[in-house]
């Protein structure tokens, strides 16, 4: 192993210190919320500042109050359905679009790419989009959260670049063997692009898990609300239903900070658990999809 020079050692030292500081900046808010969610509600309501440990005896009372909301479980199920369906559909459409745009002999390729890219800068607008969804009869339907905006042009560009970086010899050999486009895509292109596909799945899953705005526009039936919209009502609108279990308290305001921290953890914990398992694909997939234009 090559011995590091003094300059390289100094750079490594500052690099490690900088990364540790950045890690602290990213992790401290999560730690603060976690400690707040298991703190004593009376001490928490009177505390201001950053939490490094639970206030008082650790308790899961905040999570019990949140889960006592009868809509939470239903919202969780709705979100799982939406995330699974929208991520699968979006990833499938992204792969198909990216494969077509990566073909070198595609007719009118430049105008098509320009037209697709144009939508990244200019959209139809909120009101026209709402009118389209309404006229299609998708209001008050989970489908309204899956089909409209199902495909991200940014993800198509990443995927197309990854497909374009695959040597032409692989596809040409498959064509000589009599393979069609479907077989080339499924047996040649996708197996060597798993890292990029994993990143696209992660992008879509996180987007749909955190999405609430479209649901607030298109849904009126509360039984169809996704988790984020329900939790938004608990955190921001302070739904009386969510604190009904605290009626015996002399001042219900005491429980509001505890409920706020608990709902934030309930909403973010699944992504925090899943992300480490796909993180190894993240850098590789994005780099493969961004090196070659």
For each residue, the residues with C-beta under 8 A, 3 or more apart:
1:
2:
3:
4: 8 9 12
5: 8 9
6: 9 10
7: 10 11
8: 4 5 11 12
9: 4 5 6 12 13
10: 6 7 13 14
11: 7 8 14 15
12: 4 8 9 15 16
13: 9 10 16 17
14: 10 11 17 18
15: 11 12 18 19
16: 12 13 19 20
17: 13 14 20 21
18: 14 15 21 22
19: 15 16 22 23
20: 16 17 23 24
21: 17 18 24 25
22: 18 19 25 26
23: 19 20 26 27
24: 20 21 27 28
25: 21 22 28
26: 22 23 29 30
27: 23 24 30 31
28: 24 25 31 32 50
29: 26 32 33
30: 26 27 33 34 268 272
31: 27 28 34 35 51 52
32: 28 29 35 36 50 51
33: 29 30 36 37 261 264 265
34: 30 31 37 38 261 265
35: 31 32 38 39 51 52 53 54 55
36: 32 33 39 44 51 257 258 261
37: 33 34 62 63 258 261 262 264 265
38: 34 35 54 58 59 60 62
39: 35 36 43 44 47 51 54 55 56 58 59 258 261
40: 43 44 54 55 56 57 59
41: 44 45 61 62 254 255 257 258
42: 45 46 56 254
43: 39 40 46 47 55 56
44: 36 39 40 41 47 55 257 258 261
45: 41 42 253 254 255 256 257 258
46: 42 43
47: 39 43 44 51 55
48:
49:
50: 28 32
51: 31 32 35 36 39 47 54 55
52: 31 35
53: 35
54: 35 38 39 40 51 57 58
55: 35 39 40 43 44 47 51
56: 39 40 42 43 59
57: 40 54
58: 38 39 54
59: 38 39 40 56 62
60: 38 63 64
61: 41 64 65 258
62: 37 38 41 59 65 66 255 258 259 261 262
63: 37 60 66 67 262 265 266
64: 60 61 67 68 245
65: 61 62 68 69 242 243 245 246 255 258 259 262
66: 62 63 69 72 234 242 259 262 263 266
67: 63 64 72 73
68: 64 65 242 244 245
69: 65 66 72 230 234 239 241 242
70: 73 74 241
71: 74 75 222 223 225 230 241
72: 66 67 69 75 76 227 230 266
73: 67 70 76 77
74: 70 71 77 78 223 225
75: 71 72 78 79 225 226 227 229 230 231
76: 72 73 79 80 227
77: 73 74 80 81
78: 74 75 81 82 142 224 225 226 227
79: 75 76 82 83 209 226 227 228
80: 76 77 83 84
81: 77 78 84 85 142
82: 78 79 85 86 142 145 146 208 226
83: 79 80 86 87 205 208 209
84: 80 81 87 88
85: 81 82 88 89 142 146
86: 82 83 89 90 145 146 150 204 208
87: 83 84 90 91 201 204 205 208
88: 84 85 91 92
89: 85 86 92 93 146 147 150
90: 86 87 93 94 150 151 152 155 204
91: 87 88 94 95 197 200 201 204
92: 88 89 95 96
93: 89 90 96 97 150 151
94: 90 91 97 98 151 152 155 156 159 200
95: 91 92 98 99 159 185 190 197
96: 92 93 99 100 185
97: 93 94 100 101 116 151 156 159 160
98: 94 95 101 102 156 157 159 160 162 163
99: 95 96 102 103 160 163 181 185 189
100: 96 97 103 106
101: 97 98 106 109 112 113 116 156 160
102: 98 99 160 163 164
103: 99 100 106 109
104: 168
105:
106: 100 101 103 109 112
107:
108: 111 112
109: 101 103 106 112 113
110: 113 114
111: 108 114 115
112: 101 106 108 109 115 116
113: 101 109 110 116 117
114: 110 111 117 118
115: 111 112 118 119
116: 97 101 112 113 119 153 156
117: 113 114 120 121 153 157
118: 114 115 121 122
119: 115 116 122 123 153
120: 117 153 154
121: 117 118
122: 118 119
123: 119 129
124: 128 129 132
125: 128 129
126: 129 130 217
127: 130 131
128: 124 125 131 132
129: 123 124 125 126 132 133 148
130: 126 127 133 134 217 218
131: 127 128 134 135
132: 124 128 129 135 136 148
133: 129 130 136 138 139 144 148 218
134: 130 131 137 138 139
135: 131 132
136: 132 133
137: 134 141
138: 133 134 141 143 144 147 148 218
139: 133 134 144 218 219 220
140: 144 218 219 220 221 224
141: 137 138 144 218 224
142: 78 81 82 85 145 146 224
143: 138 146 147
144: 133 138 139 140 141 147 148 214 218 219
145: 82 86 142 148 208 211 214 215 218 219 226
146: 82 85 86 89 142 143 150
147: 89 138 143 144 150
148: 129 132 133 138 144 145 214
149: 214
150: 86 89 90 93 146 147
151: 90 93 94 97 155 156
152: 90 94 155 156 203 204 207
153: 116 117 119 120 156 157
154: 120 157 158
155: 90 94 151 152 158 159 200 203 204
156: 94 97 98 101 116 151 152 153 159 160
157: 98 117 153 154 160 161 289
158: 154 155 161 162 196 199 200 285 286 289 290
159: 94 95 97 98 155 156 162 163 193 196 197 200 289
160: 97 98 99 101 102 156 157 163 164 289
161: 157 158 164 165 288 289 290 291 292 293
162: 98 158 159 165 166 193 196 285 288 289
163: 98 99 102 159 160 166 189 193
164: 102 160 161 292 293
165: 161 162 288 291 292
166: 162 163 170 171 188 189 192 193
167: 170
168: 104 171 172
169: 172 173
170: 166 167 173 174 188 192
171: 166 168 174 175 184 188 189
172: 168 169 175 176
173: 169 170 176 177
174: 170 171 177 179 183 184 187 188
175: 171 172 178 179 184
176: 172 173
177: 173 174
178: 175
179: 174 175 183 184 187 188
180: 183 184
181: 99 184 185
182: 185 186
183: 174 179 180 186 187 188
184: 171 174 175 179 180 181 187 188 189
185: 95 96 99 181 182 188 189 190
186: 182 183 189 190
187: 174 179 183 184 190 191
188: 166 170 171 174 179 183 184 185 191 192
189: 99 163 166 171 184 185 186 192 193
190: 95 185 186 187 193 194 197
191: 187 188 194
192: 166 170 188 189
193: 159 162 163 166 189 190 196 197 288
194: 190 191 197 198 281
195: 198 199 281 284 285 288
196: 158 159 162 193 199 200 285 286 288 289
197: 91 95 159 190 193 194 200 201 285
198: 194 195 201 202 278 281 282 285
199: 158 195 196 202 203 278 281 282 285 286 289
200: 91 94 155 158 159 196 197 203 204 285
201: 87 91 197 198 204 205 278
202: 198 199 205 206 275 278 281 282
203: 152 155 199 200 206 207
204: 86 87 90 91 152 155 200 201 207 208
205: 83 87 201 202 208 209 271 274
206: 202 203 209 210 271
207: 152 203 204 210 211
208: 82 83 86 87 145 204 205 211
209: 79 83 205 206 227 228 270 271
210: 206 207 228 271
211: 145 207 208 214 215 226 228
212: 215 216 226 228 229 232
213: 216 217
214: 144 145 148 149 211 217 218
215: 145 211 212 218 219 224 225 226 228 229
216: 212 213 219 229
217: 126 130 213 214
218: 130 133 138 139 140 141 144 145 214 215
219: 139 140 144 145 215 216 224 225 229
220: 139 140
221: 140 224 225
222: 71 225
223: 71 74
224: 78 140 141 142 215 219 221
225: 71 74 75 78 215 219 221 222 229 230
226: 75 78 79 82 145 211 212 215 229 230
227: 72 75 76 78 79 209 230 231 266 267
228: 79 209 210 211 212 215 231 232 267
229: 75 212 215 216 219 225 226 232 233
230: 69 71 72 75 225 226 227 233 234
231: 75 227 228 234 235 263 264 266 267
232: 212 228 229 235 236 237
233: 229 230 236 237 239 242
234: 66 69 230 231 237 238 239 242 259 260 263
235: 231 232 238 259 260 263 264
236: 232 233
237: 232 233 234
238: 234 235 242 243 256
239: 69 233 234 242 243
240: 243 244
241: 69 70 71 244
242: 65 66 68 69 233 234 238 239 259 263
243: 65 238 239 240 246 247 252 255 256 259
244: 68 240 241 247
245: 64 65 68
246: 65 243 249 252 254 255
247: 243 244 252
248:
249: 246 252 254 255
250:
251: 254
252: 243 246 247 249 255 256
253: 45 256
254: 41 42 45 246 249 251 258
255: 41 45 62 65 243 246 249 252 258 259
256: 45 238 243 252 253 259 260
257: 36 41 44 45 260 261
258: 36 37 39 41 44 45 61 62 65 254 255 261 262
259: 62 65 66 234 235 242 243 255 256 262 263
260: 234 235 256 257 263 264
261: 33 34 36 37 39 44 62 257 258 264 265
262: 37 62 63 65 66 258 259 265 266
263: 66 231 234 235 242 259 260 266 267
264: 33 37 231 235 260 261 267 268
265: 33 34 37 63 261 262 268 269
266: 63 66 72 227 231 262 263 269
267: 227 228 231 263 264
268: 30 264 265 271 272
269: 265 266 272 273
270: 209 273 274
271: 205 206 209 210 268 274 275
272: 30 268 269 275
273: 269 270 276
274: 205 270 271 277 278
275: 202 271 272 278 279
276: 273 279
277: 274
278: 198 199 201 202 274 275 281 282
279: 275 276 282
280: 284
281: 194 195 198 199 202 278 284 285
282: 198 199 202 278 279 285 286
283: 286 287
284: 195 280 281 287 288
285: 158 162 195 196 197 198 199 200 281 282 288 289
286: 158 196 199 282 283 289 290
287: 283 284 290 291
288: 161 162 165 193 195 196 284 285 291
289: 157 158 159 160 161 162 196 199 285 286
290: 158 161 286 287
291: 161 165 287 288
292: 161 164 165
293: 161 164
